[in-house]
């Protein structure tokens, strides 16, 4: 079973940036796609971004133009670059490989 470990969360002011990382315990090349999801307090977990093993990418409308998903094949890592953060982006962010979930990393956007 693949284990996923997210990191990079923290407290940032509105307009700021963060880069989240996800380190799978196994190779991510064998998976068809990797995802980022997020869950705000009292809300359902929601889709943020997807990148397939062929490099196809898609985003939730709420983050388009601000977030960038990427994967580093050599390092076997998944990333989410988040720019121009808004208070509404406050949530626990999760890495997902279609089967497994990480523990999540907290992102708080507040002045």
C-alpha positions as a LaTeX table, in Angstrom:
\begin{tabular}{lrrr}
\hline
Residue & $x$ (\AA) & $y$ (\AA) & $z$ (\AA) \\
\hline
Unk1 & 0.00 & 0.00 & 0.00 \\
Unk2 & 1.32 & 3.40 & $-0.96$ \\
Unk3 & 1.67 & 5.92 & 1.82 \\
Unk4 & 1.42 & 9.62 & 1.04 \\
Unk5 & 2.99 & 12.34 & 3.16 \\
Unk6 & 2.07 & 15.98 & 2.62 \\
Unk7 & 4.14 & 18.93 & 3.82 \\
Unk8 & 4.50 & 22.66 & 3.25 \\
Unk9 & 1.37 & 24.00 & 4.89 \\
Unk10 & 1.34 & 26.94 & 7.27 \\
Unk11 & $-0.04$ & 30.37 & 8.05 \\
Unk12 & 0.14 & 32.96 & 5.29 \\
Unk13 & $-1.37$ & 36.39 & 4.73 \\
Unk14 & $-3.89$ & 36.99 & 1.93 \\
Unk15 & $-2.06$ & 37.40 & $-1.35$ \\
Unk16 & 0.78 & 35.21 & $-0.18$ \\
Unk17 & 2.13 & 31.94 & $-1.56$ \\
Unk18 & 2.84 & 28.43 & $-0.36$ \\
Unk19 & 4.12 & 25.29 & $-2.04$ \\
Unk20 & 2.77 & 21.96 & $-0.86$ \\
Unk21 & 4.67 & 18.74 & $-1.40$ \\
Unk22 & 3.54 & 15.13 & $-1.42$ \\
Unk23 & 6.02 & 12.30 & $-1.00$ \\
Unk24 & 4.64 & 8.87 & $-1.93$ \\
Unk25 & 6.29 & 5.82 & $-0.40$ \\
Unk26 & 6.18 & 4.09 & $-3.78$ \\
Unk27 & 6.67 & 5.24 & $-7.32$ \\
Unk28 & 3.96 & 7.55 & $-8.57$ \\
Unk29 & 4.65 & 6.61 & $-12.16$ \\
Unk30 & 2.50 & 3.52 & $-11.88$ \\
Unk31 & $-0.61$ & 5.51 & $-10.99$ \\
Unk32 & $-2.85$ & 6.96 & $-13.64$ \\
Unk33 & $-3.28$ & 10.27 & $-11.88$ \\
Unk34 & $-2.40$ & 12.20 & $-8.76$ \\
Unk35 & $-4.74$ & 14.64 & $-7.05$ \\
Unk36 & $-4.89$ & 17.41 & $-4.51$ \\
Unk37 & $-8.05$ & 17.79 & $-2.44$ \\
Unk38 & $-8.90$ & 20.09 & 0.44 \\
Unk39 & $-11.34$ & 20.16 & 3.32 \\
Unk40 & $-12.35$ & 23.31 & 5.14 \\
Unk41 & $-13.86$ & 23.15 & 8.66 \\
Unk42 & $-17.44$ & 21.96 & 8.49 \\
Unk43 & $-17.23$ & 21.36 & 4.75 \\
Unk44 & $-16.96$ & 18.32 & 2.51 \\
Unk45 & $-13.61$ & 17.36 & 1.03 \\
Unk46 & $-13.36$ & 18.95 & $-2.40$ \\
Unk47 & $-11.28$ & 18.47 & $-5.53$ \\
Unk48 & $-8.52$ & 21.00 & $-6.15$ \\
Unk49 & $-6.32$ & 19.69 & $-8.96$ \\
Unk50 & $-5.34$ & 16.60 & $-10.95$ \\
Unk51 & $-2.29$ & 15.64 & $-13.00$ \\
Unk52 & $-2.25$ & 12.41 & $-14.99$ \\
Unk53 & 0.79 & 10.28 & $-15.78$ \\
Unk54 & 0.65 & 11.78 & $-19.29$ \\
Unk55 & 0.77 & 15.29 & $-17.86$ \\
Unk56 & $-2.84$ & 16.29 & $-18.42$ \\
Unk57 & $-3.91$ & 18.82 & $-15.82$ \\
Unk58 & $-7.18$ & 20.20 & $-14.56$ \\
Unk59 & $-8.20$ & 22.49 & $-11.71$ \\
Unk60 & $-11.24$ & 23.42 & $-9.72$ \\
Unk61 & $-12.66$ & 26.71 & $-10.98$ \\
Unk62 & $-12.00$ & 28.33 & $-7.62$ \\
Unk63 & $-8.21$ & 27.91 & $-7.95$ \\
Unk64 & $-7.65$ & 28.27 & $-11.71$ \\
Unk65 & $-5.00$ & 30.84 & $-12.47$ \\
Unk66 & $-3.67$ & 30.79 & $-8.91$ \\
Unk67 & $-2.63$ & 27.19 & $-8.23$ \\
Unk68 & $-0.25$ & 25.00 & $-10.22$ \\
Unk69 & 0.04 & 21.23 & $-9.85$ \\
Unk70 & 3.21 & 19.48 & $-10.94$ \\
Unk71 & 5.11 & 16.24 & $-10.52$ \\
Unk72 & 8.86 & 15.65 & $-10.46$ \\
Unk73 & 9.59 & 12.26 & $-11.96$ \\
Unk74 & 13.20 & 12.14 & $-10.83$ \\
Unk75 & 12.32 & 12.93 & $-7.22$ \\
Unk76 & 9.04 & 11.02 & $-7.22$ \\
Unk77 & 7.26 & 14.03 & $-5.79$ \\
Unk78 & 3.97 & 15.83 & $-6.31$ \\
Unk79 & 3.61 & 19.57 & $-5.74$ \\
Unk80 & 0.95 & 22.24 & $-5.49$ \\
Unk81 & 2.16 & 25.81 & $-5.92$ \\
Unk82 & $-0.43$ & 28.16 & $-4.47$ \\
Unk83 & $-0.24$ & 31.87 & $-5.27$ \\
Unk84 & $-2.45$ & 34.84 & $-4.45$ \\
Unk85 & $-3.97$ & 32.90 & $-1.56$ \\
Unk86 & $-7.35$ & 33.95 & $-0.21$ \\
Unk87 & $-8.96$ & 33.33 & 3.19 \\
Unk88 & $-11.36$ & 30.95 & 1.41 \\
Unk89 & $-8.38$ & 28.71 & 0.63 \\
Unk90 & $-8.02$ & 27.89 & 4.32 \\
Unk91 & $-8.33$ & 24.12 & 4.63 \\
Unk92 & $-6.49$ & 20.89 & 5.22 \\
Unk93 & $-4.93$ & 19.87 & 1.91 \\
Unk94 & $-4.63$ & 16.20 & 0.99 \\
Unk95 & $-2.64$ & 14.28 & $-1.58$ \\
Unk96 & $-4.53$ & 11.38 & $-3.25$ \\
Unk97 & $-3.50$ & 8.71 & $-5.74$ \\
Unk98 & $-6.98$ & 7.45 & $-6.49$ \\
Unk99 & $-6.84$ & 4.94 & $-3.66$ \\
Unk100 & $-4.74$ & 6.26 & $-0.77$ \\
Unk101 & $-4.90$ & 9.51 & 1.18 \\
Unk102 & $-2.24$ & 11.31 & 3.13 \\
Unk103 & $-2.73$ & 12.78 & 6.60 \\
Unk104 & $-3.10$ & 16.27 & 5.19 \\
Unk105 & $-1.34$ & 19.57 & 5.79 \\
Unk106 & $-3.06$ & 22.64 & 7.22 \\
Unk107 & $-3.14$ & 25.84 & 5.18 \\
Unk108 & $-4.41$ & 28.95 & 6.95 \\
Unk109 & $-4.80$ & 32.23 & 5.09 \\
Unk110 & $-5.36$ & 35.09 & 7.49 \\
Unk111 & $-4.15$ & 38.58 & 8.23 \\
\hline
\end{tabular}
